[in-house]
Amino acid sequence: MTAPLKSIDGTGDSASLGKMMAGIGRDARAAARALALAPAGQKNRALSAMASAIRAGKAAILSANAEDIAAAQASGMTGAFLDRLKLDDTKIEGIAAGIETVAALKDPVGAVTESWTRPNGMTIERVRVPLGVIGIIYESRPNVTADAGALCLKSGNAAILRGGSDSTYSSRAIHAALTQGLREAGLPEAAIQMIPTRDRAAVGAMLTGLDGNIDVIVPRGGKSLVARVQDEARVPVFAHLEGVVHVYVDRAADLAMAKTIVLNAKMRRTGVCGAAETLLVDRAAASTHLKPLIEMLIDAGCEIRGDKDVQALDARVKAATEEDWRTEYLDAIITAGVVDGVDAAIAHIEKYGSHHTDAIVTADAATAKKFLRQVDSAIVLHNASTQFADGGEFGFGAEIGIATGRLHARGPVGVDQLTTFKYRIRGNGQTRP
């Protein structure tokens, strides 16, 4: 079996680390084989037991989280970072409820997505199967421990979790509840493993694939983490580099609706990847819409970095640099500018965006249709906040991340996206001439 979780701060020399990581990979592969054949009921029993263990262990989880928060504050971490890290009663209940929502989802494993019969009488089915072993590398968000573990289990995949050093104690406390759920349902505890060291070399080992035992890597964190994973990984990666998210307020936008959406998109939670980072306003609506939107954001405590049109409205607006238009702030800062209609907005998003999430506010159906069709992002919204860029809000229960690539998975990665497929062919003696 793999090394016990008591080893947090180091594993000794590189040979010891390599041996430990190789063992984790082998155990995960064996667990993945068992999970791929596990009936839906058994997986759901494990998930239900996990949710119960999360609730029962609330005091221990909050105590562990307090250690992480104290360490983060001592190191000078920002408010947005602390928001992502901090747990409370409501968030813990949300974690447990999210696991139960995943349990209630239809099991994707074994689902036939398409079938047909060939002229020679053979029948062909395309059926969903698990990906295998999924490595998840994440920072600061302890809830990812539960989200990733639950989604991987439901989709029949083994998970190897490597949380950030800043959320070590919180993630370990949550992981203990997941392990208890696996144990109660009679599933292998190696189905959801947590790397028991803060040694950054463990990340490098995961990126090599652990001797072929990791099938997919999912990074969830800052730009530097995701860039490293994409540069060094020797296995496929589901990732987004950053969320440069736009809200475009069209000339046909209702001002009250625009104000509500923009405020929520930017300020509901500034540290999430679906938070708006750029506000674009149609020049034809600038005289009526721009000033109220800017004043609303400033009054809410948001710093504005704007183009000349925006700066002219309020002395509190700072000048936007070229880099600002490409920046994911993850803070109470937004870049704002005026564009000449929907075509200019689409061009701006194509130039500066990150293909994550973008929204239009308009009452014009034709303009909305153009925006939804032409903006090449994983998630495109009409008259709704960009903060809906979340697997739970899509009905997925949770998400393992949001993928902005174009292969296999795009947008929130839920249970269906954590499967691949195989073909089952049934014949009655056919041979190929």
Number of C-alpha atoms within 10 A of each C-alpha: 9 18 16 11 13 9 13 16 11 14 19 10 8 11 10 12 19 16 14 19 22 20 16 22 27 19 22 29 24 17 23 28 17 16 25 20 13 16 12 18 12 17 24 23 17 26 29 25 23 30 27 19 19 28 18 12 16 19 14 15 25 20 15 20 25 18 15 23 23 11 14 19 13 9 10 9 13 11 14 16 21 20 16 18 21 19 24 14 13 8 12 20 16 15 24 22 19 23 28 20 19 27 24 14 14 13 20 21 25 16 15 16 11 10 13 12 13 8 7 11 13 14 15 16 18 18 19 22 22 29 21 26 28 28 27 26 24 23 21 25 22 27 23 24 27 25 22 26 29 33 29 29 27 32 28 32 32 35 31 27 24 25 29 19 19 24 25 22 24 28 27 23 22 26 23 18 23 28 22 18 25 24 15 16 18 13 20 18 18 23 27 28 24 22 24 24 22 19 16 12 13 20 21 15 16 30 24 15 22 20 12 15 23 26 18 23 25 25 28 26 22 17 15 11 16 21 16 14 26 21 10 11 18 18 18 16 22 26 25 26 22 24 26 25 30 33 31 30 34 29 23 15 21 15 20 11 14 24 21 14 22 28 17 18 25 30 21 15 19 26 20 20 26 27 33 35 29 30 25 26 27 23 20 15 18 21 10 12 22 25 14 16 23 25 17 16 20 16 10 12 12 19 18 25 22 27 17 15 15 24 19 12 15 15 8 14 21 16 16 19 12 9 8 19 24 20 20 24 22 23 21 23 23 27 27 30 23 23 22 15 19 22 14 14 25 20 14 15 25 15 11 18 26 23 24 27 29 33 28 29 27 21 15 12 11 10 20 20 12 13 22 19 11 14 20 19 24 20 23 21 19 20 19 19 25 28 22 16 23 23 18 17 13 13 13 19 23 27 26 28 26 28 24 24 18 11 10 11 20 20 25 23 23 27 28 20 20 25 22 16 17 13 13 12 13 13 12 9 7 10 7 4 3
